[in-house]
Amino acid sequence: MNTPKFSGPGQLILPCAAVAYQEEFCYRCISCYAVVGSIGQPKECREESEKYKTLESLGGKGWDYHLGEQKK
């Protein structure tokens, strides 16, 4: 999958390498059409996001959703 190196306004690059676009009150993934962070998001995607949240809470580098890479 080709993902942009920088997301535009209303876009997020997810840790699972998919792009999510902003809808009225949420972001929706263009790969699985799930709302980001919802119960409908695939387990693999949710686990990938949780991995970076956990790293950041432990003092490590989290995920930069606008650049689509680990924070520097």
C-alpha positions as CSV (number, residue, x, y, z in Angstrom):
1,M,0.0,0.0,0.0
2,N,1.3,3.4,-0.9
3,T,0.8,5.9,1.9
4,P,1.7,9.5,1.7
5,K,4.6,10.8,3.8
6,F,2.5,13.7,5.1
7,S,-1.2,13.6,5.7
8,G,-3.3,16.5,4.5
9,P,-6.0,18.4,6.5
10,G,-8.6,15.9,7.8
11,Q,-6.4,12.9,7.3
12,L,-4.5,10.5,9.6
13,I,-1.9,7.9,8.7
14,L,-2.5,5.0,11.0
15,P,0.2,2.7,12.4
16,C,-1.3,-0.2,10.4
17,A,-0.3,1.8,7.2
18,A,-3.8,2.8,6.3
19,V,-5.1,6.3,5.8
20,A,-8.2,7.6,7.7
21,Y,-10.3,10.5,6.5
22,Q,-12.2,12.9,8.8
23,E,-16.0,12.6,8.7
24,E,-18.3,14.9,10.6
25,F,-17.4,13.6,14.1
26,C,-14.8,10.8,13.5
27,Y,-12.1,9.4,11.3
28,R,-12.9,6.5,9.0
29,C,-10.3,4.1,7.6
30,I,-10.3,3.7,3.8
31,S,-9.0,0.2,4.1
32,C,-11.6,-1.4,6.4
33,Y,-14.1,1.5,6.6
34,A,-14.2,1.2,10.4
35,V,-14.3,4.3,12.6
36,V,-10.8,4.7,14.1
37,G,-10.9,3.7,17.8
38,S,-14.3,2.0,17.6
39,I,-15.2,-1.5,18.5
40,G,-15.6,-2.2,14.7
41,Q,-11.9,-1.5,14.1
42,P,-10.0,-4.7,13.3
43,K,-8.1,-6.3,16.1
44,E,-4.7,-6.0,14.3
45,C,-5.1,-2.3,13.7
46,R,-6.3,-1.6,17.3
47,E,-3.3,-3.6,18.7
48,E,-0.9,-1.6,16.5
49,S,-2.3,1.7,17.8
50,E,-2.2,0.4,21.4
51,K,1.4,-0.6,21.0
52,Y,2.5,3.0,20.3
53,K,0.2,4.4,23.1
54,T,1.9,2.0,25.6
55,L,5.4,2.9,24.4
56,E,4.6,6.6,24.8
57,S,3.1,6.1,28.3
58,L,6.3,4.3,29.3
59,G,8.5,7.2,28.1
60,G,9.2,5.9,24.6
61,K,8.2,7.3,21.2
62,G,4.6,7.2,20.2
63,W,3.1,7.4,16.7
64,D,2.9,10.6,14.6
65,Y,-0.5,10.4,12.8
66,H,0.3,13.2,10.5
67,L,3.7,12.0,9.3
68,G,2.9,8.3,9.4
69,E,5.9,7.3,11.4
70,Q,7.2,6.9,14.9
71,K,7.7,10.2,16.7
72,K,11.3,11.4,16.8
